[in-house]
Amino acid sequence: MKISARNILKGKIVKVVHGAVNSEVTIELPGGTQLVSIITNSSVENLGLTEGKPAYAIIKASNVMVGVD
């Protein structure tokens, strides 16, 4: 796999929560940090994403927003 994104984090899927249109996929990285991504249900199905399966979190973004009350 070759991609242009520079932030590629390998981990293990620890939770998949299906919604009406999208699913919430949680990937645990080595060391215990967890990342959550919202992707379409069809992408979950096409990629065969299930708990315990290894997966990559691939991040390509020009900014990260942070907010407080």
Protein Blocks (a to p, Z undefined) as FASTA:
>chain_A
ZZfbfbdcddddfbdcddfkbccdddddehhiacdddddfklmmmnopaehiacdddddd
fbdcdddZZ
